[in-house]
Amino acid sequence: MENSPELEIRVTKTNSEKSEIERNEKPTFDLPWIGLSLLVTAVSVFLRFFWIELKPLHHDEGVNGHFLTILFREGVYKYDPSNYHGPDLYYISLLFSNLFGLNTYSVRWSVAVFGVLTVVLVLFMKRWIGRTGALSGALFVALSPGMVYISRYFIHEILFVFFSLSFVVAVLYFIEKKKAGVFATAWMSLILMVCFLPPAMQLPKLVVSGTSMQWVLSIAILAVEAVLVFLVMRMLLLWNGGRAIYLFLASASVILLFATKETAFITLGTMLIAWVCVVAWQKIVSSGFVESKRTGFFWLVQVGIPAAVTVAIVSYFEELKEGYETLTAFFEFSKNGDQTWVFNSIIFVVLASALTWIVYLTAEQFSPEEDTDFEVQPTLSKFREKLGGGLDLVLTGVGIVFVFVYLGVLFFSSFFTYPGGVIGAFEAYAIWTKTGSRDHTQNGTFAYFRWLMETEAPILVLGLLGSLIAWIRAKNSVALFTALWGFGLFAAYSIIPYKTPWLALSFILPMCIVAGYGIGRLVEKGDAFQKILGSVLAVVSVIILSFQSYDLNFVRYDDDRMPYVYAHTTRGFDDLMARVERILKASGSREDVKVDIVSRDYWPMPWYLKDYPNAIYHGNLTDRSDAEVVIAGKSQQADLSARYISTHRIEGEYPLRPGVDLILLVRKDIGGVR
């Protein structure tokens, strides 16, 4: 009996799906891909770790360092929703401080590691945005001036963007993978070890006395916990190949996103809206409506986009003119010499991207491609299928909720030592909603657009090009989702009055990814002319980003004209701290010498003087002082003579940050110290 055509089609489709799954599961060793991936990763490591102590700590780093110092020395951290952000940064940094000491290197390393891991995660998106797309996107993240700058900062932002991306990647891998991979297994094991840490941290202090015995008991408990983690992971891996691990990792990423910064709901809300828009647009396209109106649709695009741009230019002509003049002045009068060539290169990228869009749109109109756009794309039906039913569905749901709740309580309660932190996690949103209604930097609605054009222009322009390509094709749901995620956040944060430069990283990351997709689409799937255009755009953009990353991170890291240099401590502050250190060392032991800080502005000084227990921060002038060193503000200079001139001499003036200078006074009986 011959097979019916319907049966043949069904069998062929099933075999095709099986071969796709097998190809996804079977490990392959693509040496060129591995080599290029390692090269991109090496670039990210170098830029984030080399000379990491170069710039002095920022005010916020000093405050974070103060919280960490208390946690490190006293074992106490209490989450306060009105005072900075979430708790996970401090506990991650605590691990590094225990391993490498409480110093600038260790705390910044704890953040830089996640900056590198963010680059690596982009490489894991190869099957959805293509080989060239993943490499290009990862390279853009590796070179992004802002991504590098904030990765060398002891603040929360890099952890935030890492957990944002890890959530997306975990969901994608759950949909497409049959079994949990090595990296997913390793991350899940690490999370389980963190979950089991409280007994190892708290129990020895309650059971035995003496540091040595506490260490012995802690190691014994950790060994038992390691065995338990092994058994739990073994059971998870035997359950449907451990595929549910990806959803547990997604759940962990979401709660750690909230445990990092209160803006998590903005990112997750934007992702949800982006996903709904992708589903809606793909339904419209798959319905045949767009195809039936193909000619009219392309004419609408060809006329509509230029018309919208024209209307925007006319409506905001004065603002755009002022912005253009500001941008040219930014590059012409740089502290690092005339950088007009950078400005001209950016203009080239803008014009070349516009030409590329016209070429691509024309090719799509008259010679539409029929390929499936890289690998199989995730769908809601696939997600439902992988969830399964019955007991599997129940157990998966319970696991997701357990991971979310347990990790949330664990971090916000400071590992079960401060229950008030859990309540504070909910109170935070009322506090930060009020904060978001204030224009913190007085830079207006277009601040992020101006900042990106000054330091991240290739990413913004290529991100827009990649987004348009993803929209016009509509087949690549991941690329389209990433585009809407990036530009959706860009719009949201532009509307919100509260603005700080590091918030831009939340949308720079997806912009880098969709920019990489656009380059990959042109180079891998385009005709000869598109390949040339894509290659030229990539090369010129890499040159611009490389220079600007070097310029920001190693030359102008304290230049307040640079967007990311926000009220940053100037390099002259290092001279002050070095001078104070020499004087105090020559005057006696750290336990005995005294420092009176009477200036109202002094952060991040507590981090630098954390080893001096008698460093007192008065915040205003005292009547007299017997301290070896007094540090005052220049604004207090008129009153210094009356209070300290009989006992101290003025040693010099030093900058703290733009507009704030400090005066160093040394007790007269202390001789000159070089």
C-alpha positions as CSV (number, residue, x, y, z in Angstrom):
1,M,0.0,0.0,0.0
2,E,1.4,3.4,-1.0
3,N,1.7,6.2,1.5
4,S,-0.7,9.1,1.0
5,P,0.7,12.5,0.2
6,E,-0.5,13.8,3.6
7,L,1.3,10.9,5.4
8,E,4.5,11.6,3.4
9,I,4.4,15.2,4.3
10,R,3.8,14.5,8.0
11,V,6.6,11.9,8.1
12,T,9.0,14.2,6.3
13,K,8.2,17.0,8.7
14,T,8.6,14.8,11.7
15,N,12.0,13.5,10.5
16,S,13.1,17.1,9.8
17,E,12.1,18.1,13.4
18,K,14.0,15.1,14.8
19,S,17.1,15.9,12.8
20,E,16.8,19.5,14.0
21,I,16.7,18.4,17.6
22,E,19.6,16.0,17.1
23,R,21.6,18.7,15.5
24,N,20.9,21.0,18.5
25,E,21.8,18.3,21.0
26,K,24.8,16.7,19.3
27,P,28.0,18.5,20.3
28,T,30.0,19.9,17.5
29,F,33.5,21.3,17.4
30,D,33.6,24.3,15.1
31,L,37.2,25.4,15.6
32,P,36.9,28.8,13.8
33,W,33.8,29.6,15.9
34,I,35.5,28.5,19.1
35,G,38.6,30.5,18.2
36,L,36.7,33.7,17.4
37,S,34.5,33.3,20.5
38,L,37.7,32.9,22.6
39,L,39.1,36.0,21.0
40,V,36.0,38.1,21.7
41,T,36.0,36.9,25.3
42,A,39.7,37.7,25.7
43,V,39.0,41.2,24.5
44,S,36.2,41.6,27.0
45,V,38.5,40.2,29.8
46,F,41.3,42.6,29.0
47,L,39.2,45.7,28.8
48,R,37.4,44.9,32.0
49,F,40.3,43.7,34.2
50,F,43.4,45.5,33.0
51,W,44.4,48.3,35.3
52,I,41.0,48.0,37.1
53,E,42.2,50.2,40.0
54,L,43.0,53.1,37.6
55,K,40.1,55.4,38.3
56,P,39.4,56.4,41.9
57,L,36.2,55.1,43.5
58,H,32.9,56.9,42.7
59,H,30.7,58.2,45.5
60,D,28.3,55.3,45.1
61,E,31.2,52.8,45.1
62,G,32.3,54.2,48.4
63,V,28.9,53.8,49.9
64,N,28.6,50.2,48.6
65,G,32.1,49.6,49.9
66,H,31.0,50.9,53.3
67,F,28.1,48.4,53.4
68,L,30.4,45.6,52.3
69,T,33.0,46.5,54.9
70,I,30.4,46.1,57.7
71,L,29.2,42.8,56.2
72,F,32.8,41.5,55.8
73,R,33.9,42.5,59.4
74,E,30.7,42.1,61.4
75,G,28.7,39.7,59.3
76,V,25.8,42.2,59.2
77,Y,23.9,43.6,56.3
78,K,20.3,45.0,56.5
79,Y,18.5,45.8,53.3
80,D,17.1,49.3,53.4
81,P,14.8,50.1,50.5
82,S,15.5,53.8,50.8
83,N,19.2,53.5,50.8
84,Y,20.8,52.3,47.5
85,H,19.8,49.0,45.9
86,G,19.4,45.3,46.4
87,P,21.5,42.9,48.5
88,D,23.0,40.4,45.9
89,L,25.9,42.7,45.0
90,Y,27.2,42.7,48.6
91,Y,27.1,38.9,49.0
92,I,28.7,38.3,45.6
93,S,31.5,40.7,46.5
94,L,31.8,39.2,50.0
95,L,32.9,35.9,48.3
96,F,35.6,37.8,46.3
97,S,36.7,39.7,49.4
98,N,37.0,36.5,51.4
99,L,39.1,35.0,48.7
100,F,41.2,38.1,47.7
101,G,40.9,40.5,50.6
102,L,38.8,43.5,51.2
103,N,40.3,45.9,48.6
104,T,39.5,47.7,45.4
105,Y,40.7,44.9,43.2
106,S,38.4,42.3,44.7
107,V,35.3,44.4,44.8
108,R,35.7,45.5,41.2
109,W,36.6,42.0,40.1
110,S,33.3,40.8,41.5
111,V,31.5,43.0,39.0
112,A,33.9,42.7,36.0
113,V,33.4,38.9,36.0
114,F,29.7,39.4,35.3
115,G,30.6,41.9,32.5
116,V,32.6,39.1,30.8
117,L,29.9,36.6,31.4
118,T,27.4,38.9,29.7
119,V,29.6,38.8,26.6
120,V,29.7,35.0,26.8
121,L,25.9,34.8,27.1
122,V,25.5,36.7,23.8
123,L,27.6,34.0,22.1
124,F,25.1,31.4,23.4
125,M,22.5,33.0,21.2
126,K,24.2,31.7,18.0
127,R,21.3,29.4,16.9
128,W,18.8,32.3,17.0
129,I,20.7,35.2,15.6
130,G,23.3,33.4,13.5
131,R,27.0,32.7,13.8
132,T,28.1,36.2,12.6
133,G,25.3,37.8,14.5
134,A,26.3,36.3,17.8
135,L,30.0,37.1,17.3
136,S,29.2,40.7,16.2
137,G,26.7,41.2,19.1
138,A,29.2,39.8,21.6
139,L,32.0,42.0,20.2
140,F,29.8,45.1,20.4
141,V,29.0,44.3,24.1
142,A,32.7,43.6,24.7
143,L,33.7,47.0,23.2
144,S,30.8,49.2,24.3
145,P,32.4,52.1,26.2
146,G,29.6,52.1,28.7
147,M,29.6,48.4,29.2
148,V,33.3,48.4,29.9
149,Y,33.2,51.5,32.1
150,I,30.5,50.3,34.4
151,S,32.0,46.7,34.4
152,R,35.0,48.4,36.1
153,Y,32.6,49.9,38.7
154,F,31.5,48.5,42.1
155,I,27.8,49.2,41.5
156,H,24.8,47.0,40.7
157,E,24.2,47.8,37.0
158,I,26.3,45.0,35.3
159,L,24.7,42.3,37.5
160,F,21.4,43.7,36.4
161,V,22.0,43.4,32.7
162,F,23.6,40.0,33.2
163,F,20.5,38.6,34.9
164,S,18.2,40.3,32.3
165,L,20.0,38.4,29.5
166,S,20.3,35.1,31.5
167,F,16.6,35.1,31.9
168,V,16.0,35.4,28.2
169,V,18.7,32.8,27.3
170,A,17.4,30.3,29.9
171,V,13.9,30.5,28.4
172,L,15.2,30.1,24.9
173,Y,17.2,27.0,25.8
174,F,14.3,25.5,27.6
175,I,12.2,25.7,24.4
176,E,14.9,24.5,22.0
177,K,17.1,22.1,24.1
178,K,16.2,18.5,24.9
179,K,18.7,18.1,27.7
180,A,20.4,20.4,30.2
181,G,23.9,21.4,29.0
182,V,27.1,21.5,31.0
183,F,26.9,25.2,31.7
184,A,23.3,25.1,32.8
185,T,24.1,22.2,35.2
186,A,27.0,24.1,36.6
187,W,25.0,27.3,37.2
188,M,22.2,25.3,38.8
189,S,24.7,23.5,41.1
190,L,26.1,26.9,42.1
191,I,22.7,28.3,43.0
192,L,21.9,25.2,45.1
193,M,25.1,25.6,47.0
194,V,24.1,29.2,47.7
195,C,20.7,28.0,48.9
196,F,22.4,25.7,51.3
197,L,24.9,28.3,52.6
198,P,23.0,29.6,55.7
199,P,23.7,26.5,57.8
200,A,27.4,26.6,57.0
201,M,27.5,30.3,57.8
202,Q,25.3,30.4,61.0
203,L,25.3,27.0,62.6
204,P,29.1,26.9,63.6
205,K,28.7,30.2,65.5
206,L,25.9,28.8,67.5
207,V,27.4,25.3,68.2
208,V,31.1,25.9,68.9
209,S,33.4,28.6,70.1
210,G,36.8,29.5,68.7
211,T,37.5,30.5,65.1
212,S,39.4,27.2,64.3
213,M,36.6,25.0,65.4
214,Q,34.0,27.1,63.6
215,W,36.1,26.8,60.4
216,V,36.3,23.0,60.8
217,L,32.6,22.7,61.3
218,S,31.8,25.0,58.4
219,I,34.0,22.9,56.0
220,A,32.3,19.7,57.3
221,I,28.8,21.2,56.7
222,L,29.8,22.4,53.2
223,A,31.0,18.9,52.4
224,V,27.7,17.4,53.4
225,E,25.9,20.1,51.4
226,A,28.0,19.4,48.3
227,V,26.9,15.7,48.5
228,L,23.2,16.9,48.8
229,V,23.6,19.2,45.8
230,F,25.1,16.3,43.8
231,L,22.2,14.1,44.7
232,V,19.6,16.8,43.9
233,M,21.3,17.6,40.5
234,R,21.4,13.9,39.7
235,M,17.7,13.6,40.2
236,L,17.0,16.7,38.1
237,L,19.2,15.4,35.3
238,L,17.4,12.1,35.3
239,W,14.0,13.9,35.0
240,N,13.5,14.5,31.3
241,G,17.2,15.1,30.8
242,G,17.1,18.0,33.2
243,R,15.4,20.3,30.8
244,A,13.4,21.9,33.7
245,I,16.8,23.2,34.9
246,Y,16.5,26.0,32.3
247,L,13.2,27.2,33.8
248,F,14.6,27.1,37.3
249,L,17.5,29.2,36.1
250,A,15.1,31.6,34.5
251,S,13.2,31.9,37.8
252,A,16.5,32.5,39.6
253,S,17.4,35.2,37.1
254,V,14.1,37.0,37.7
255,I,14.3,37.1,41.4
256,L,18.0,38.0,41.3
257,L,17.1,40.8,39.0
258,F,14.7,42.1,41.7
259,A,17.5,41.5,44.3
260,T,19.8,43.7,42.2
261,K,17.7,46.8,41.4
262,E,14.2,47.9,41.9
263,T,13.9,48.8,38.1
264,A,13.5,45.1,37.4
265,F,9.7,45.6,36.9
266,I,10.4,48.1,34.1
267,T,12.7,45.6,32.2
268,L,10.3,42.6,32.7
269,G,7.3,44.7,31.8
270,T,9.0,45.9,28.6
271,M,9.9,42.3,27.8
272,L,6.3,41.2,28.2
273,I,5.1,44.0,25.9
274,A,7.8,43.1,23.4
275,W,6.7,39.4,23.4
276,V,3.0,40.4,22.9
277,C,4.0,42.6,20.0
278,V,6.1,39.9,18.4
279,V,3.2,37.4,18.6
280,A,0.8,39.9,17.2
281,W,3.0,41.0,14.3
282,Q,3.9,37.5,13.3
283,K,0.2,36.5,13.3
284,I,-0.5,39.5,11.0
285,V,2.3,38.4,8.7
286,S,1.4,34.7,8.7
287,S,-2.2,35.5,8.0
288,G,-1.2,36.5,4.5
289,F,-2.5,40.0,4.9
290,V,0.9,41.6,4.4
291,E,1.8,39.3,1.5
292,S,-1.5,40.0,-0.2
293,K,-0.8,43.7,0.1
294,R,2.9,43.3,-0.6
295,T,3.4,46.2,-3.0
296,G,1.3,48.6,-1.0
297,F,3.1,47.5,2.2
298,F,6.5,48.1,0.8
299,W,5.5,51.5,-0.6
300,L,4.1,52.4,2.8
301,V,7.4,51.5,4.4
302,Q,9.4,53.3,1.8
303,V,7.3,56.4,2.1
304,G,6.2,56.2,5.7
305,I,9.6,55.9,7.4
306,P,11.1,58.9,5.5
307,A,7.9,60.9,6.1
308,A,8.1,60.1,9.8
309,V,11.8,61.1,9.9
310,T,10.9,64.3,8.1
311,V,8.1,65.2,10.5
312,A,10.4,64.5,13.5
313,I,13.1,66.8,12.0
314,V,10.6,69.6,11.4
315,S,9.0,69.2,14.8
316,Y,12.2,69.2,16.7
317,F,14.4,71.2,14.4
318,E,15.7,73.6,17.0
319,E,16.5,70.7,19.5
320,L,18.2,68.7,16.7
321,K,20.2,71.7,15.6
322,E,21.3,72.3,19.2
323,G,22.1,68.7,19.6
324,Y,24.2,68.6,16.4
325,E,26.2,71.6,17.5
326,T,26.7,70.0,20.9
327,L,27.8,66.8,19.3
328,T,30.3,68.5,17.0
329,A,31.7,70.5,19.9
330,F,32.0,67.4,22.0
331,F,34.4,65.8,19.5
332,E,36.2,69.0,18.3
333,F,37.1,70.2,21.8
334,S,37.9,66.9,23.5
335,K,40.5,66.9,26.3
336,N,42.2,64.1,24.4
337,G,42.8,66.1,21.3
338,D,40.6,66.9,18.2
339,Q,38.4,63.9,17.6
340,T,36.7,65.2,14.5
341,W,37.6,61.9,12.7
342,V,35.3,60.1,15.2
343,F,32.4,62.4,14.4
344,N,33.0,62.0,10.7
345,S,33.1,58.2,11.1
346,I,29.8,58.3,13.0
347,I,28.2,60.3,10.2
348,F,29.6,57.7,7.7
349,V,27.9,54.9,9.7
350,V,24.6,56.8,9.8
351,L,24.6,57.4,6.0
352,A,25.9,53.9,5.2
353,S,23.2,52.3,7.4
354,A,20.6,54.4,5.6
355,L,21.9,53.2,2.2
356,T,22.0,49.6,3.5
357,W,18.4,49.8,4.6
358,I,17.3,51.0,1.2
359,V,19.3,48.2,-0.5
360,Y,17.9,45.6,1.8
361,L,14.4,46.8,1.5
362,T,14.6,46.9,-2.3
363,A,15.9,43.3,-2.3
364,E,13.2,42.1,0.0
365,Q,10.5,43.8,-2.2
366,F,11.6,42.3,-5.5
367,S,13.6,39.2,-4.5
368,P,12.2,38.0,-1.2
369,E,14.2,35.3,0.5
370,E,12.5,32.0,1.5
371,D,15.0,30.8,4.1
372,T,13.9,30.2,7.7
373,D,16.3,32.8,9.1
374,F,19.0,30.8,10.9
375,E,17.8,28.1,13.3
376,V,14.4,27.1,14.4
377,Q,12.7,30.0,16.2
378,P,10.9,29.7,19.5
379,T,7.1,29.8,19.6
380,L,4.5,29.7,22.4
381,S,3.2,26.3,21.2
382,K,6.7,24.9,21.6
383,F,7.0,26.4,25.1
384,R,3.7,24.7,26.1
385,E,4.8,21.4,24.6
386,K,8.0,21.4,26.5
387,L,6.2,22.2,29.7
388,G,4.4,18.9,29.4
389,G,1.4,18.0,31.5
390,G,0.2,16.1,34.5
391,L,2.8,15.5,37.2
392,D,5.7,17.0,35.1
393,L,3.8,20.3,34.8
394,V,3.0,20.4,38.6
395,L,6.6,19.6,39.6
396,T,8.0,22.2,37.2
397,G,5.6,24.9,38.5
398,V,6.5,24.0,42.1
399,G,10.2,24.2,41.3
400,I,9.9,27.6,39.7
401,V,7.9,29.1,42.6
402,F,10.3,27.5,45.2
403,V,13.4,28.9,43.5
404,F,11.9,32.3,43.2
405,V,10.5,32.6,46.7
406,Y,13.5,30.9,48.5
407,L,16.2,32.9,46.7
408,G,14.2,36.1,47.3
409,V,13.8,35.5,51.0
410,L,17.4,34.3,51.3
411,F,18.9,37.5,49.9
412,F,16.5,40.1,51.2
413,S,16.5,38.6,54.7
414,S,20.4,38.7,54.6
415,F,20.5,34.9,54.7
416,F,17.8,34.6,57.3
417,T,19.3,37.1,59.8
418,Y,17.1,40.1,59.1
419,P,13.4,39.4,58.4
420,G,12.7,43.1,57.9
421,G,14.5,43.0,54.6
422,V,11.7,40.9,53.0
423,I,9.1,43.6,53.9
424,G,11.5,46.2,52.6
425,A,11.6,44.5,49.3
426,F,7.9,45.4,48.8
427,E,8.2,48.9,50.3
428,A,11.0,49.7,47.8
429,Y,8.7,50.3,44.9
430,A,6.7,53.1,46.6
431,I,10.0,54.8,47.4
432,W,11.6,54.4,44.0
433,T,8.4,55.4,42.2
434,K,8.8,58.8,43.8
435,T,12.5,58.9,42.9
436,G,11.6,58.1,39.2
437,S,9.4,61.2,39.0
438,R,12.3,63.6,39.5
439,D,14.8,64.7,36.7
440,H,17.9,63.7,38.7
441,T,20.4,64.9,36.1
442,Q,18.5,67.9,34.7
443,N,19.2,66.6,31.1
444,G,15.7,66.4,29.7
445,T,13.8,63.9,27.6
446,F,16.5,63.4,24.9
447,A,19.4,62.9,27.4
448,Y,19.9,59.2,26.5
449,F,19.8,59.9,22.8
450,R,22.5,62.5,23.2
451,W,24.6,60.4,25.5
452,L,24.4,57.4,23.1
453,M,25.4,59.6,20.1
454,E,28.4,60.8,22.0
455,T,29.7,57.5,23.2
456,E,27.7,54.6,21.7
457,A,26.6,55.9,18.3
458,P,27.5,52.7,16.2
459,I,25.5,50.6,18.6
460,L,22.4,52.9,18.4
461,V,22.5,53.2,14.6
462,L,23.2,49.5,13.8
463,G,20.7,48.5,16.5
464,L,18.1,50.5,14.6
465,L,19.1,49.0,11.3
466,G,19.0,45.4,12.8
467,S,15.6,46.2,14.3
468,L,14.2,47.3,10.9
469,I,15.5,44.2,9.3
470,A,14.0,42.0,12.0
471,W,10.7,43.8,11.6
472,I,10.5,43.6,7.8
473,R,11.4,39.9,7.8
474,A,9.2,39.0,10.8
475,K,10.5,35.4,10.7
476,N,13.1,35.8,13.5
477,S,11.1,36.2,16.6
478,V,14.2,36.4,18.9
479,A,15.7,39.3,16.9
480,L,12.4,41.1,16.8
481,F,11.8,40.6,20.5
482,T,15.3,41.8,21.2
483,A,14.7,44.9,19.1
484,L,11.5,45.7,20.9
485,W,13.1,45.0,24.3
486,G,16.0,47.4,23.6
487,F,14.1,50.3,22.0
488,G,11.2,49.8,24.3
489,L,13.4,50.4,27.3
490,F,15.1,53.3,25.5
491,A,11.6,54.9,25.1
492,A,10.6,54.1,28.7
493,Y,13.7,55.5,30.3
494,S,13.6,58.6,28.0
495,I,10.0,59.3,29.2
496,I,10.9,58.7,32.9
497,P,12.3,62.0,34.3
498,Y,14.9,60.3,36.5
499,K,18.0,59.7,34.4
500,T,21.5,58.4,35.2
501,P,24.0,57.3,32.5
502,W,24.4,53.7,33.8
503,L,20.6,53.0,33.3
504,A,21.4,53.1,29.6
505,L,23.1,49.7,29.9
506,S,19.7,48.1,30.2
507,F,18.9,49.0,26.6
508,I,22.4,49.1,25.2
509,L,22.7,45.3,25.7
510,P,19.7,44.3,23.5
511,M,20.7,47.0,21.0
512,C,24.1,45.3,20.7
513,I,22.5,41.9,20.1
514,V,20.1,43.1,17.5
515,A,22.9,45.2,15.9
516,G,24.8,41.9,15.7
517,Y,21.8,40.2,14.1
518,G,21.6,42.9,11.4
519,I,25.3,42.5,10.5
520,G,24.9,38.7,10.5
521,R,21.8,38.9,8.3
522,L,23.6,41.1,5.8
523,V,26.9,39.1,5.8
524,E,25.5,35.6,5.9
525,K,22.2,35.9,3.9
526,G,22.6,39.0,1.8
527,D,23.8,39.3,-1.8
528,A,27.3,40.5,-2.7
529,F,26.5,44.2,-2.2
530,Q,24.8,43.6,1.1
531,K,27.8,41.5,2.3
532,I,30.1,44.4,1.5
533,L,27.9,47.0,3.2
534,G,27.5,44.8,6.3
535,S,31.3,44.1,6.5
536,V,32.2,47.8,6.1
537,L,29.7,48.9,8.7
538,A,31.0,46.2,11.1
539,V,34.6,47.2,10.6
540,V,34.1,51.0,10.9
541,S,31.9,50.5,14.0
542,V,34.5,48.3,15.7
543,I,37.1,51.0,15.1
544,I,35.0,53.7,16.6
545,L,33.9,51.7,19.6
546,S,37.5,50.5,20.2
547,F,38.8,54.0,20.3
548,Q,36.0,55.4,22.4
549,S,36.3,52.6,24.9
550,Y,40.0,53.2,25.2
551,D,39.4,57.0,25.5
552,L,36.7,56.7,28.2
553,N,38.2,53.9,30.3
554,F,41.9,54.7,30.2
555,V,42.3,58.4,29.4
556,R,39.1,60.5,30.2
557,Y,37.7,58.3,33.0
558,D,37.2,61.4,35.2
559,D,36.4,64.0,32.6
560,D,32.9,65.2,33.5
561,R,32.1,66.0,29.8
562,M,31.9,62.3,29.2
563,P,28.4,61.0,29.7
564,Y,29.3,58.0,31.9
565,V,31.5,60.2,34.1
566,Y,28.7,61.2,36.4
567,A,29.9,63.3,39.4
568,H,32.9,61.1,39.4
569,T,35.8,61.4,41.8
570,T,38.8,63.1,40.0
571,R,42.2,61.5,39.8
572,G,43.7,64.2,42.1
573,F,41.8,62.5,45.0
574,D,44.2,59.6,44.7
575,D,47.1,62.0,45.4
576,L,45.3,63.2,48.6
577,M,44.7,59.6,49.8
578,A,48.3,58.7,49.1
579,R,49.6,61.7,51.0
580,V,47.3,61.0,54.0
581,E,48.5,57.4,54.0
582,R,52.2,58.4,54.1
583,I,51.6,60.9,56.9
584,L,49.6,58.4,59.0
585,K,52.2,55.6,58.5
586,A,54.9,57.9,59.7
587,S,52.9,59.0,62.7
588,G,52.1,55.7,64.4
589,S,50.1,52.5,64.1
590,R,46.7,52.5,62.4
591,E,45.0,51.8,65.7
592,D,46.4,54.9,67.3
593,V,46.5,57.7,64.6
594,K,43.5,60.0,64.3
595,V,41.8,61.6,61.3
596,D,39.1,64.2,61.6
597,I,37.1,64.6,58.4
598,V,35.1,67.9,58.9
599,S,34.2,68.4,55.2
600,R,30.5,67.9,54.4
601,D,31.5,66.1,51.2
602,Y,33.8,63.1,51.7
603,W,32.6,60.0,49.9
604,P,34.3,57.7,48.8
605,M,36.9,58.5,51.6
606,P,35.5,55.9,54.1
607,W,36.6,53.1,51.7
608,Y,40.2,54.4,51.6
609,L,40.4,54.9,55.3
610,K,38.5,51.8,56.3
611,D,41.6,50.4,58.1
612,Y,41.9,53.4,60.4
613,P,39.4,53.0,63.3
614,N,39.9,56.5,64.5
615,A,38.9,58.2,61.2
616,I,35.9,60.2,62.3
617,Y,33.5,61.8,59.8
618,H,32.0,64.9,61.5
619,G,30.5,66.4,58.5
620,N,31.1,69.9,59.9
621,L,33.8,72.0,61.6
622,T,34.7,71.1,65.2
623,D,36.0,73.6,67.7
624,R,39.4,72.0,67.9
625,S,41.2,68.8,66.9
626,D,44.2,66.8,68.2
627,A,44.1,64.5,65.2
628,E,47.3,64.0,63.1
629,V,45.3,64.9,60.0
630,V,42.2,67.1,59.4
631,I,40.4,67.1,56.1
632,A,38.2,70.1,55.4
633,G,36.2,71.4,52.5
634,K,37.5,74.4,50.5
635,S,34.1,76.1,51.2
636,Q,35.1,76.1,54.9
637,Q,38.4,77.8,54.4
638,A,37.5,81.1,56.0
639,D,36.8,79.4,59.3
640,L,39.9,77.1,59.4
641,S,42.3,79.6,60.8
642,A,40.3,80.4,63.9
643,R,39.8,76.8,64.8
644,Y,42.9,74.9,63.7
645,I,45.8,77.3,62.8
646,S,47.4,77.1,66.3
647,T,47.7,73.3,66.1
648,H,47.7,72.4,62.3
649,R,49.3,73.7,59.1
650,I,47.7,73.6,55.7
651,E,49.4,71.0,53.6
652,G,47.6,71.5,50.3
653,E,44.4,71.5,48.3
654,Y,43.1,68.5,46.4
655,P,40.1,68.0,44.2
656,L,37.3,65.5,45.2
657,R,35.0,65.9,42.2
658,P,34.1,68.8,39.9
659,G,33.1,71.7,42.0
660,V,34.3,70.2,45.3
661,D,37.8,70.7,46.6
662,L,39.3,69.5,49.9
663,I,42.0,71.0,52.1
664,L,44.5,68.8,54.0
665,L,45.8,70.0,57.4
666,V,48.6,68.2,59.3
667,R,49.4,68.6,63.0
668,K,52.4,71.0,63.4
669,D,54.4,68.6,65.5
670,I,54.6,66.1,62.6
671,G,57.6,66.8,60.4
672,G,57.4,67.0,56.6
673,V,56.7,63.6,55.1
674,R,57.5,63.0,51.4
